[in-house]
Amino acid sequence: MLGIYLPCHRASHVYLCPDPARVGEVLREVRPAQFFGVPRIWEKLAAGMRAVLSLMPADQRAVIDRACEIAREHVGYRERGETPPADLTERYTRAREDVLLPLPAAAGLDRVTWAADASAPMPAEVVRFWAGFGVVIMDAWGLTETTGVATGNSPKTGFRLGSVGRPVQSVEIRTAEEGEILVRGSSVFTGYLQPDGSVRSALDADGWRATGDIGRIDEDGYLWLTGRKKELIVTSTGKNVSPVLVENAQGPPADRPGDGARRRPLLPGSPCWCSTRRPPPPGPRPTASRRRGDRPPSGRRWTVRWPPPTPGSTAPRRSSGTDCRPRSGVRRPAS
């Protein structure tokens, strides 16, 4: 809805990037006026900006930090529905043109007037980071069963950074006693089509649809997501991942990675990580020695075979290329 149908409604040109690794390259070429991306895309772009900032001299970073604070203060007035003071607007305009704009321009985002996100919760620090450069990400929320967007933030009707906005015109929302979000309206589907042509209703007696998401509604009508009722992890790329599969791949609780271990993502875009080295044995750490026989054992690397083979199966399976501790379905490398 946001990526295709809305631009068509606005007679806009749509650019699709087939490879997420090339998003930065495409952005610099296109320099879009409107940009929609899942949280993982915004996180990766922010990480690239932070890497550039880390290479700058301290005095230059201090100037940029002060300009970012001016931008966030300006966004704060707009977020509260207030008109920023004239002197603040003047300082923000000058800071954006003289200090801030070159950095988003290097990422291809200098022309963005509408930035949006959906499909998974956006980390608050990422939203605030981009607000510091004048890029206000308008988060939205919805389901297939709500025909796309059910709630959204808007620079025209109001926004709250970190929330998923207020209901669109065709939708009502409320929360049940346990906090589950319920939706009702003309854009909410009536049920599931059955093989015999009938429709199995998915609504209660009053026409409300249970979404499975947990949240709260503040006094201004903005919806804030706090979790999910079903036991699924929604990654920053919008993928549903069963925690059981993740736990099985990481091994028993005692073998799961701890602080200090070098980690790599278990799934593309997943917030779950696994270790590439064996945890140290309990007890005092061995003293360092350069003698071959006294050196502590080095860590082993493990390769996940995904999906895990069925019991008794000898058919080879393609490796995911992810390193983690073994459990079922994991092949131990040769010593």
Secondary structure, 3 states (H helix, E strand, C coil): CCCCHHHHHCCCCCCCCCCHHHHHHHHHHHCCCEEECCHHHHHHHHHHHHHHHHCCCHHHHHHHHHHHHHHHHHHHHHHCCCCCCHHHHHHHHHHHHHHHCHHHHHCCCCCCCEEEECCCCCCHHHHHHHHCCCCCEEEEEEEHHHCEEEEECECCCECCCCCCCEECCCEEEEECCCCEEEEEECCCCCEEECCCCCEEECCCCCCCEEEEEEEEECCCCCEEEEEECCCCEECCCCCEECHHHHHHHHCCHHHCCCCCCCEEECCCCCCCEEECCCCCCCCCCCCCCCCHHHCCCCCCCCEEECCCCCCCCCCCCCEEEEECCCCCCEECCCC
